[in-house]
């Protein structure tokens, strides 16, 4: 099944554009999770069980697992396997190397771990994308275009003026996936709402992964207004504000409540 079709089905089934980041931080894990000798997998399982009917995707960030060493990598692999098959898994790794290295990433992440999408840094050009998408119509990459961090504009430029690296990436990357290949989407942060509209104009057919809503103060209304493409809605990422809604025994229930609140806020905006 093409990636965008799988994403659309998950969005329709759960009435949701919410993507939940599964990013275990040692200093923020709830007290209840620390009863386990290796808390990552049981923590993630509890979160997934509490939210699998409320999200359209899960997004584990590779860095949060590498900090735990081999145990973290094993927990990540098992977390990916635990996520229900109908919900897309986006591995946030921001990989971006030349062809043969990217091909190795593709074999590991797509063919072995069977994630549905990965984030990619496009600095080296199309060689960072082509080896991942070629012949994999059921997969996707989200190319970094406009990231949500405060220092993004220095190198990425001003999208509203159509200038800079971000604009060039949005224009060029649409040609990096051919017929029979996977989907090339973009990371576009909600912290720059005017640039979300500009990004959509430059890439009308691409799916958007939109970080920055929640703890970073991004504009949810702009994400809803400019996020959708012709097939699916955007993947609006929820991170710390949802995952760590409580540090107590009720951590899973609190995450569910926060995810539900975010889903309902998005759907209310969609209705207007």
Short mmCIF file of the C-alpha atoms (twelve columns), coordinates in Angstrom:
data_MODEL
# 
_entry.id   MODEL 
# 
loop_
_atom_site.group_PDB 
_atom_site.id 
_atom_site.type_symbol 
_atom_site.label_atom_id 
_atom_site.label_alt_id 
_atom_site.label_comp_id 
_atom_site.label_asym_id 
_atom_site.label_seq_id 
_atom_site.Cartn_x 
_atom_site.Cartn_y 
_atom_site.Cartn_z 
_atom_site.pdbx_PDB_model_num 
ATOM 1   C CA . UNK A 1   0.000   0.000  0.000   1 
ATOM 2   C CA . UNK A 2   1.424   3.439  -0.861  1 
ATOM 3   C CA . UNK A 3   2.548   5.370  2.180   1 
ATOM 4   C CA . UNK A 4   0.072   8.219  1.787   1 
ATOM 5   C CA . UNK A 5   -2.805  5.739  1.536   1 
ATOM 6   C CA . UNK A 6   -1.724  4.034  4.768   1 
ATOM 7   C CA . UNK A 7   -1.415  7.404  6.496   1 
ATOM 8   C CA . UNK A 8   -4.805  8.536  5.210   1 
ATOM 9   C CA . UNK A 9   -6.464  5.328  6.421   1 
ATOM 10  C CA . UNK A 10  -4.983  5.747  9.885   1 
ATOM 11  C CA . UNK A 11  -6.119  9.366  9.973   1 
ATOM 12  C CA . UNK A 12  -9.632  8.376  8.926   1 
ATOM 13  C CA . UNK A 13  -9.852  5.460  11.359  1 
ATOM 14  C CA . UNK A 14  -8.782  7.524  14.381  1 
ATOM 15  C CA . UNK A 15  -10.148 10.895 13.186  1 
ATOM 16  C CA . UNK A 16  -6.721  12.256 13.951  1 
ATOM 17  C CA . UNK A 17  -3.793  14.218 12.561  1 
ATOM 18  C CA . UNK A 18  -1.825  13.782 15.794  1 
ATOM 19  C CA . UNK A 19  1.581   12.108 15.673  1 
ATOM 20  C CA . UNK A 20  3.029   11.203 19.058  1 
ATOM 21  C CA . UNK A 21  6.779   11.390 19.582  1 
ATOM 22  C CA . UNK A 22  8.104   8.442  21.583  1 
ATOM 23  C CA . UNK A 23  11.182  10.121 23.047  1 
ATOM 24  C CA . UNK A 24  12.227  8.660  26.421  1 
ATOM 25  C CA . UNK A 25  14.317  11.113 28.435  1 
ATOM 26  C CA . UNK A 26  16.029  9.675  31.537  1 
ATOM 27  C CA . UNK A 27  15.250  12.713 33.694  1 
ATOM 28  C CA . UNK A 28  11.593  12.872 32.671  1 
ATOM 29  C CA . UNK A 29  10.438  9.278  32.859  1 
ATOM 30  C CA . UNK A 30  7.593   9.025  35.370  1 
ATOM 31  C CA . UNK A 31  8.276   7.459  38.744  1 
ATOM 32  C CA . UNK A 32  6.055   4.511  37.843  1 
ATOM 33  C CA . UNK A 33  8.332   3.577  34.934  1 
ATOM 34  C CA . UNK A 34  11.427  3.407  37.110  1 
ATOM 35  C CA . UNK A 35  10.231  0.206  38.794  1 
ATOM 36  C CA . UNK A 36  11.444  -1.652 35.697  1 
ATOM 37  C CA . UNK A 37  15.148  -2.463 35.350  1 
ATOM 38  C CA . UNK A 38  14.966  -1.464 31.674  1 
ATOM 39  C CA . UNK A 39  12.081  1.030  31.560  1 
ATOM 40  C CA . UNK A 40  12.011  2.084  27.903  1 
ATOM 41  C CA . UNK A 41  9.974   -0.706 26.357  1 
ATOM 42  C CA . UNK A 42  7.346   -1.030 29.109  1 
ATOM 43  C CA . UNK A 43  7.006   2.760  29.216  1 
ATOM 44  C CA . UNK A 44  6.499   2.911  25.457  1 
ATOM 45  C CA . UNK A 45  4.063   0.010  25.507  1 
ATOM 46  C CA . UNK A 46  1.957   1.733  28.151  1 
ATOM 47  C CA . UNK A 47  1.894   4.939  26.083  1 
ATOM 48  C CA . UNK A 48  1.021   3.084  22.872  1 
ATOM 49  C CA . UNK A 49  -1.753  1.103  24.587  1 
ATOM 50  C CA . UNK A 50  -3.211  4.356  25.908  1 
ATOM 51  C CA . UNK A 51  -3.116  6.281  22.608  1 
ATOM 52  C CA . UNK A 52  -3.307  3.865  19.668  1 
ATOM 53  C CA . UNK A 53  -6.896  4.922  18.922  1 
ATOM 54  C CA . UNK A 54  -6.061  8.647  19.039  1 
ATOM 55  C CA . UNK A 55  -3.043  9.103  16.756  1 
ATOM 56  C CA . UNK A 56  -2.259  8.840  13.052  1 
ATOM 57  C CA . UNK A 57  1.428   7.980  13.540  1 
ATOM 58  C CA . UNK A 58  4.172   7.449  16.086  1 
ATOM 59  C CA . UNK A 59  7.561   9.122  15.787  1 
ATOM 60  C CA . UNK A 60  10.421  7.717  17.852  1 
ATOM 61  C CA . UNK A 61  13.586  9.809  17.684  1 
ATOM 62  C CA . UNK A 62  16.713  7.677  17.279  1 
ATOM 63  C CA . UNK A 63  18.837  9.912  19.499  1 
ATOM 64  C CA . UNK A 64  16.702  9.276  22.556  1 
ATOM 65  C CA . UNK A 65  17.412  5.554  22.235  1 
ATOM 66  C CA . UNK A 66  21.117  5.757  21.400  1 
ATOM 67  C CA . UNK A 67  21.694  7.528  24.714  1 
ATOM 68  C CA . UNK A 68  20.777  4.256  26.422  1 
ATOM 69  C CA . UNK A 69  23.317  2.256  24.403  1 
ATOM 70  C CA . UNK A 70  22.557  -1.260 23.187  1 
ATOM 71  C CA . UNK A 71  19.599  -1.566 25.556  1 
ATOM 72  C CA . UNK A 72  18.051  1.512  23.975  1 
ATOM 73  C CA . UNK A 73  18.469  0.194  20.432  1 
ATOM 74  C CA . UNK A 74  16.835  -3.096 21.442  1 
ATOM 75  C CA . UNK A 75  13.974  -1.193 23.074  1 
ATOM 76  C CA . UNK A 76  13.512  0.877  19.922  1 
ATOM 77  C CA . UNK A 77  13.396  -2.198 17.705  1 
ATOM 78  C CA . UNK A 78  10.835  -3.832 19.972  1 
ATOM 79  C CA . UNK A 79  8.824   -0.611 20.238  1 
ATOM 80  C CA . UNK A 80  8.585   -0.413 16.450  1 
ATOM 81  C CA . UNK A 81  7.391   -4.026 16.348  1 
ATOM 82  C CA . UNK A 82  4.798   -3.326 19.078  1 
ATOM 83  C CA . UNK A 83  3.086   -0.440 17.279  1 
ATOM 84  C CA . UNK A 84  -0.100  -1.676 15.553  1 
ATOM 85  C CA . UNK A 85  0.505   -2.478 11.891  1 
ATOM 86  C CA . UNK A 86  -2.095  -0.013 10.589  1 
ATOM 87  C CA . UNK A 87  -0.403  2.994  12.253  1 
ATOM 88  C CA . UNK A 88  2.589   4.486  10.400  1 
ATOM 89  C CA . UNK A 89  5.932   4.618  12.188  1 
ATOM 90  C CA . UNK A 90  8.150   7.606  11.363  1 
ATOM 91  C CA . UNK A 91  11.708  7.175  12.601  1 
ATOM 92  C CA . UNK A 92  13.202  10.578 13.294  1 
ATOM 93  C CA . UNK A 93  16.895  10.057 12.510  1 
ATOM 94  C CA . UNK A 94  17.673  12.998 10.205  1 
ATOM 95  C CA . UNK A 95  20.026  10.861 8.137   1 
ATOM 96  C CA . UNK A 96  21.764  12.519 5.199   1 
ATOM 97  C CA . UNK A 97  24.768  10.893 3.581   1 
ATOM 98  C CA . UNK A 98  25.875  9.861  0.083   1 
ATOM 99  C CA . UNK A 99  24.269  7.061  -1.906  1 
ATOM 100 C CA . UNK A 100 25.801  3.817  -0.665  1 
ATOM 101 C CA . UNK A 101 25.494  4.879  2.978   1 
ATOM 102 C CA . UNK A 102 21.890  5.930  2.494   1 
ATOM 103 C CA . UNK A 103 21.209  2.589  0.811   1 
ATOM 104 C CA . UNK A 104 22.486  0.867  3.955   1 
ATOM 105 C CA . UNK A 105 20.221  3.047  6.096   1 
ATOM 106 C CA . UNK A 106 17.318  2.107  3.844   1 
ATOM 107 C CA . UNK A 107 17.964  -1.607 4.162   1 
ATOM 108 C CA . UNK A 108 18.203  -1.360 7.935   1 
ATOM 109 C CA . UNK A 109 15.340  1.005  8.672   1 
ATOM 110 C CA . UNK A 110 12.901  0.077  5.921   1 
ATOM 111 C CA . UNK A 111 13.642  -3.551 5.124   1 
ATOM 112 C CA . UNK A 112 14.682  -4.869 8.560   1 
ATOM 113 C CA . UNK A 113 12.948  -2.620 11.085  1 
ATOM 114 C CA . UNK A 114 10.062  -2.006 8.669   1 
ATOM 115 C CA . UNK A 115 9.426   1.607  9.618   1 
ATOM 116 C CA . UNK A 116 7.175   3.487  7.223   1 
ATOM 117 C CA . UNK A 117 9.078   6.764  6.981   1 
ATOM 118 C CA . UNK A 118 12.310  8.435  8.067   1 
ATOM 119 C CA . UNK A 119 13.452  12.023 8.365   1 
ATOM 120 C CA . UNK A 120 16.292  13.056 6.063   1 
ATOM 121 C CA . UNK A 121 18.773  15.923 6.015   1 
ATOM 122 C CA . UNK A 122 19.056  17.065 2.352   1 
ATOM 123 C CA . UNK A 123 22.387  18.924 2.608   1 
ATOM 124 C CA . UNK A 124 24.182  16.513 0.242   1 
ATOM 125 C CA . UNK A 125 21.360  16.736 -2.314  1 
ATOM 126 C CA . UNK A 126 19.209  14.114 -3.959  1 
ATOM 127 C CA . UNK A 127 21.713  11.360 -3.114  1 
ATOM 128 C CA . UNK A 128 20.312  11.535 0.405   1 
ATOM 129 C CA . UNK A 129 16.814  10.652 -0.821  1 
ATOM 130 C CA . UNK A 130 16.941  8.553  -3.983  1 
ATOM 131 C CA . UNK A 131 18.514  5.417  -2.435  1 
ATOM 132 C CA . UNK A 132 15.815  5.391  0.243   1 
ATOM 133 C CA . UNK A 133 12.757  5.829  -1.981  1 
ATOM 134 C CA . UNK A 134 13.738  4.000  -5.183  1 
ATOM 135 C CA . UNK A 135 11.494  0.983  -5.624  1 
ATOM 136 C CA . UNK A 136 9.803   1.421  -2.245  1 
ATOM 137 C CA . UNK A 137 6.324   2.842  -2.989  1 
ATOM 138 C CA . UNK A 138 5.116   1.925  0.496   1 
ATOM 139 C CA . UNK A 139 7.737   4.102  2.204   1 
ATOM 140 C CA . UNK A 140 8.357   7.821  2.640   1 
ATOM 141 C CA . UNK A 141 10.982  10.313 3.658   1 
ATOM 142 C CA . UNK A 142 10.367  13.643 5.334   1 
ATOM 143 C CA . UNK A 143 13.075  15.999 4.117   1 
ATOM 144 C CA . UNK A 144 14.084  18.793 6.481   1 
ATOM 145 C CA . UNK A 145 12.866  21.995 4.882   1 
ATOM 146 C CA . UNK A 146 11.920  24.478 7.620   1 
ATOM 147 C CA . UNK A 147 12.812  23.235 11.068  1 
ATOM 148 C CA . UNK A 148 11.130  24.553 14.202  1 
ATOM 149 C CA . UNK A 149 14.190  25.719 16.154  1 
ATOM 150 C CA . UNK A 150 14.905  29.428 16.780  1 
ATOM 151 C CA . UNK A 151 18.160  29.443 14.797  1 
ATOM 152 C CA . UNK A 152 16.681  27.865 11.684  1 
ATOM 153 C CA . UNK A 153 16.493  30.988 9.562   1 
ATOM 154 C CA . UNK A 154 20.241  31.640 9.554   1 
ATOM 155 C CA . UNK A 155 20.917  28.918 7.001   1 
ATOM 156 C CA . UNK A 156 17.422  28.009 5.822   1 
ATOM 157 C CA . UNK A 157 16.489  31.503 4.705   1 
ATOM 158 C CA . UNK A 158 13.155  33.289 4.457   1 
ATOM 159 C CA . UNK A 159 10.491  31.114 2.896   1 
ATOM 160 C CA . UNK A 160 7.994   33.950 2.689   1 
ATOM 161 C CA . UNK A 161 10.401  35.674 0.280   1 
ATOM 162 C CA . UNK A 162 11.105  32.439 -1.569  1 
ATOM 163 C CA . UNK A 163 14.795  32.762 -0.761  1 
ATOM 164 C CA . UNK A 164 17.316  30.462 0.843   1 
ATOM 165 C CA . UNK A 165 18.017  26.795 1.320   1 
ATOM 166 C CA . UNK A 166 14.542  25.827 2.541   1 
ATOM 167 C CA . UNK A 167 12.887  27.236 -0.571  1 
ATOM 168 C CA . UNK A 168 15.421  25.509 -2.823  1 
ATOM 169 C CA . UNK A 169 14.840  22.181 -1.068  1 
ATOM 170 C CA . UNK A 170 11.070  22.501 -1.406  1 
ATOM 171 C CA . UNK A 171 11.388  23.263 -5.117  1 
ATOM 172 C CA . UNK A 172 13.940  20.561 -5.942  1 
ATOM 173 C CA . UNK A 173 12.973  17.592 -3.796  1 
ATOM 174 C CA . UNK A 174 9.682   17.039 -5.587  1 
ATOM 175 C CA . UNK A 175 11.748  15.645 -8.460  1 
ATOM 176 C CA . UNK A 176 13.700  13.195 -6.281  1 
ATOM 177 C CA . UNK A 177 10.991  10.514 -6.298  1 
ATOM 178 C CA . UNK A 178 9.867   8.999  -9.582  1 
ATOM 179 C CA . UNK A 179 7.033   6.647  -10.574 1 
ATOM 180 C CA . UNK A 180 7.103   3.499  -8.468  1 
ATOM 181 C CA . UNK A 181 9.122   5.178  -5.716  1 
ATOM 182 C CA . UNK A 182 8.134   6.195  -2.227  1 
ATOM 183 C CA . UNK A 183 6.761   9.571  -1.183  1 
ATOM 184 C CA . UNK A 184 8.906   12.635 -0.556  1 
ATOM 185 C CA . UNK A 185 7.384   14.807 2.161   1 
ATOM 186 C CA . UNK A 186 8.817   17.664 4.192   1 
ATOM 187 C CA . UNK A 187 9.423   18.729 7.760   1 
ATOM 188 C CA . UNK A 188 7.965   22.220 8.153   1 
ATOM 189 C CA . UNK A 189 7.770   23.675 11.654  1 
ATOM 190 C CA . UNK A 190 4.631   25.246 13.091  1 
ATOM 191 C CA . UNK A 191 6.736   27.881 14.833  1 
ATOM 192 C CA . UNK A 192 6.840   29.868 11.580  1 
ATOM 193 C CA . UNK A 193 3.149   30.015 10.538  1 
ATOM 194 C CA . UNK A 194 3.585   32.376 7.586   1 
ATOM 195 C CA . UNK A 195 6.248   30.090 6.188   1 
ATOM 196 C CA . UNK A 196 3.926   27.092 6.420   1 
ATOM 197 C CA . UNK A 197 1.717   28.770 3.835   1 
ATOM 198 C CA . UNK A 198 4.731   29.535 1.662   1 
ATOM 199 C CA . UNK A 199 5.948   25.948 1.945   1 
ATOM 200 C CA . UNK A 200 2.582   24.606 0.854   1 
ATOM 201 C CA . UNK A 201 2.639   26.867 -2.193  1 
ATOM 202 C CA . UNK A 202 6.085   25.566 -3.147  1 
ATOM 203 C CA . UNK A 203 5.225   21.900 -2.540  1 
ATOM 204 C CA . UNK A 204 1.496   21.437 -3.152  1 
ATOM 205 C CA . UNK A 205 1.566   17.621 -3.381  1 
ATOM 206 C CA . UNK A 206 3.869   16.791 -0.472  1 
ATOM 207 C CA . UNK A 207 2.839   15.526 2.921   1 
ATOM 208 C CA . UNK A 208 4.027   17.690 5.803   1 
ATOM 209 C CA . UNK A 209 5.428   16.537 9.132   1 
ATOM 210 C CA . UNK A 210 4.845   19.519 11.388  1 
ATOM 211 C CA . UNK A 211 6.783   19.792 14.670  1 
ATOM 212 C CA . UNK A 212 6.786   22.677 17.104  1 
ATOM 213 C CA . UNK A 213 3.209   22.535 18.406  1 
ATOM 214 C CA . UNK A 214 3.032   22.359 22.196  1 
ATOM 215 C CA . UNK A 215 6.164   23.080 24.224  1 
ATOM 216 C CA . UNK A 216 7.687   25.145 21.387  1 
ATOM 217 C CA . UNK A 217 4.568   27.279 21.028  1 
ATOM 218 C CA . UNK A 218 3.851   26.620 17.350  1 
ATOM 219 C CA . UNK A 219 0.706   27.796 15.583  1 
ATOM 220 C CA . UNK A 220 -1.799  24.930 15.490  1 
ATOM 221 C CA . UNK A 221 -4.282  26.857 13.345  1 
ATOM 222 C CA . UNK A 222 -1.645  27.431 10.656  1 
ATOM 223 C CA . UNK A 223 -0.715  23.745 10.733  1 
ATOM 224 C CA . UNK A 224 -4.340  22.788 10.126  1 
ATOM 225 C CA . UNK A 225 -4.895  25.425 7.462   1 
ATOM 226 C CA . UNK A 226 -1.788  24.789 5.375   1 
ATOM 227 C CA . UNK A 227 -0.862  21.226 6.296   1 
ATOM 228 C CA . UNK A 228 -3.185  19.051 4.181   1 
ATOM 229 C CA . UNK A 229 -2.205  17.767 0.753   1 
ATOM 230 C CA . UNK A 230 -4.521  16.239 -1.842  1 
ATOM 231 C CA . UNK A 231 -4.511  12.769 -0.245  1 
ATOM 232 C CA . UNK A 232 -3.829  13.045 3.470   1 
ATOM 233 C CA . UNK A 233 -3.731  15.462 6.331   1 
ATOM 234 C CA . UNK A 234 -0.488  16.652 7.855   1 
ATOM 235 C CA . UNK A 235 1.333   14.730 10.548  1 
ATOM 236 C CA . UNK A 236 1.230   17.175 13.460  1 
ATOM 237 C CA . UNK A 237 3.741   16.078 16.040  1 
ATOM 238 C CA . UNK A 238 3.027   16.114 19.756  1 
ATOM 239 C CA . UNK A 239 6.105   15.796 21.928  1 
ATOM 240 C CA . UNK A 240 6.932   16.683 25.506  1 
ATOM 241 C CA . UNK A 241 3.646   18.403 26.296  1 
ATOM 242 C CA . UNK A 242 1.766   15.157 25.665  1 
ATOM 243 C CA . UNK A 243 4.276   12.396 26.415  1 
ATOM 244 C CA . UNK A 244 5.147   13.820 29.825  1 
ATOM 245 C CA . UNK A 245 1.740   15.124 30.833  1 
ATOM 246 C CA . UNK A 246 2.222   13.493 34.235  1 
ATOM 247 C CA . UNK A 247 5.177   12.162 36.210  1 
ATOM 248 C CA . UNK A 248 2.917   10.134 38.483  1 
ATOM 249 C CA . UNK A 249 1.306   6.719  38.485  1 
ATOM 250 C CA . UNK A 250 -1.301  8.030  36.048  1 
ATOM 251 C CA . UNK A 251 1.285   8.848  33.335  1 
ATOM 252 C CA . UNK A 252 -0.385  6.768  30.611  1 
ATOM 253 C CA . UNK A 253 -3.856  8.093  31.392  1 
ATOM 254 C CA . UNK A 254 -2.530  11.661 31.441  1 
ATOM 255 C CA . UNK A 255 -0.835  11.191 28.061  1 
ATOM 256 C CA . UNK A 256 -4.088  9.843  26.674  1 
ATOM 257 C CA . UNK A 257 -6.000  12.859 27.979  1 
ATOM 258 C CA . UNK A 258 -3.452  15.278 26.500  1 
ATOM 259 C CA . UNK A 259 -3.470  13.486 23.132  1 
ATOM 260 C CA . UNK A 260 -7.272  13.529 23.098  1 
ATOM 261 C CA . UNK A 261 -7.290  17.245 23.885  1 
ATOM 262 C CA . UNK A 262 -4.895  17.929 21.026  1 
ATOM 263 C CA . UNK A 263 -6.851  15.747 18.610  1 
ATOM 264 C CA . UNK A 264 -10.087 17.526 19.524  1 
ATOM 265 C CA . UNK A 265 -8.470  20.956 19.128  1 
ATOM 266 C CA . UNK A 266 -7.257  20.010 15.661  1 
ATOM 267 C CA . UNK A 267 -10.631 18.596 14.647  1 
ATOM 268 C CA . UNK A 268 -12.405 21.731 15.863  1 
ATOM 269 C CA . UNK A 269 -10.116 23.820 13.644  1 
ATOM 270 C CA . UNK A 270 -10.742 21.452 10.733  1 
ATOM 271 C CA . UNK A 271 -14.487 21.942 11.118  1 
ATOM 272 C CA . UNK A 272 -14.288 25.726 10.582  1 
# 
